[in-house]
């Protein structure tokens, strides 16, 4: 997804930095960008760490005519959120703002994950948060994947939530999206 | 003698398409490169063949066919894309080279209304606006416009219902009274005219430039699709009088950039279904919308002085029927039953929108300013077995505009397609 690098950065800005159209943003600080992956980050630092997962890209309508000079495609991607599991699940049950909030029982994590899935879907699915950034290629739509949100995967020391999306864009064909070679 | 195979990719898959608005029947105008949806364009040439049947004393003694008039059918899909240039005050509308979609839309509808926008000079109310002096003629009654009502409310779609010099009234009423200086953006409006003799040519070239085709004298119909999860698209089905090809027709196959703004996803859509007498905006959740338009375009046959047996086109079929039938599936509600029983005149507006990087509102949609529910409303089971209601609307000639009408056909149009 290197050619959509700016889109990737925009996604992280929406997730972690409060970027986006007013009224449809995620409060900055709730999520933190993973320095590696949500699975590899050390457990104590895993709470509400987010990572973007790349998916497949395919042309809308099945094909792009190169002579038309445009590429209308849809790419799938997902947001993965990690939650720290504590043995015994005996933390406080209050749900304050910030990354280290909420209880750590399975039920509490599922509840937080459900709420987080909602706010991520709402923020990413609000198109002006993408179009106002003037990204190239032009974003046509970012929609929650119609096949639904991934289940929470409870692992040994953490839980992982996957929220899938489909981004439709229009790019030039051929385009100049690679690194400069001169 | 050997058979020389020509192997190349079909032009509908890898090719270049050109439109032109004909200056006269089967006389191509300036050809414009068009970005149709890939794998949708088909130019199907035909020719009438007549088999003479002569008496013979031996079986299977057939005669060679006699070739008659040529004909051609053309089909293609085109995303409903706004033009690149936003029609603000001082803007020059994109010509057909920059907005090739203008050609097929104007050909099938017959009517096109486009001009630069303006600004609010003073506003008396949420429905009565004075535009900058001398610019009122840009907004004839029936024109669909976008008004930037305020920084809080943002852009709003409305139809001009009357114009007196530079004073216009709009419907539905805006969400507030816009202050002086607020932008009014115009849209490209397409509406059915009472007569229509416009034709277009469609040309297709694969990468083998010796096998190019051009269909001439084309007219027909279009279907507009606003399907959830997809891009707004128009499917054109045209019939032409004759064709050229397969031969070299001097059509360039160089790569060309799409000159129009990006297509619009239907996921971000707005619908208003409300009595004409209701002046505020009634946002209506709808599950689906289908539009069937009756363009009524036919070719005029003639025995003499023709091109392949045809001498022109005109709008002549279905003129006593509605131009458009709109089928909408909505959540179950009591209002539609009341409206059906009383045959209340309704206004239906639907548009998909996106705010671009420059904070301009880009829209594609349509308005049926005056319509009625024409059949009893059956309950249907929708997704997840939720109860829905299917509403069939028949677009009627609009009587909603008033005053001196600059463009009577636009003001009274039963259906207006707008791209802005």
Interface residues (C-beta under 8 A of the other chain):
Chain A: X59 X60 X61 X62 X63 X64 X65 X66 X67 X68 X69 X70 X72 X127 X128 X131 X132 X133 X134 X135 X138 X140 X141 X143 X146 X168 X170 X172
Chain B: X13 X14 X15 X16 X35 X36 X37 X38 X39 X40 X79 X207 X229 X231 X253 X254 X255 X256 X257 X258 X262 X263 X264 X265 X267 X268 X354 X355 X356 X357 X358 X359
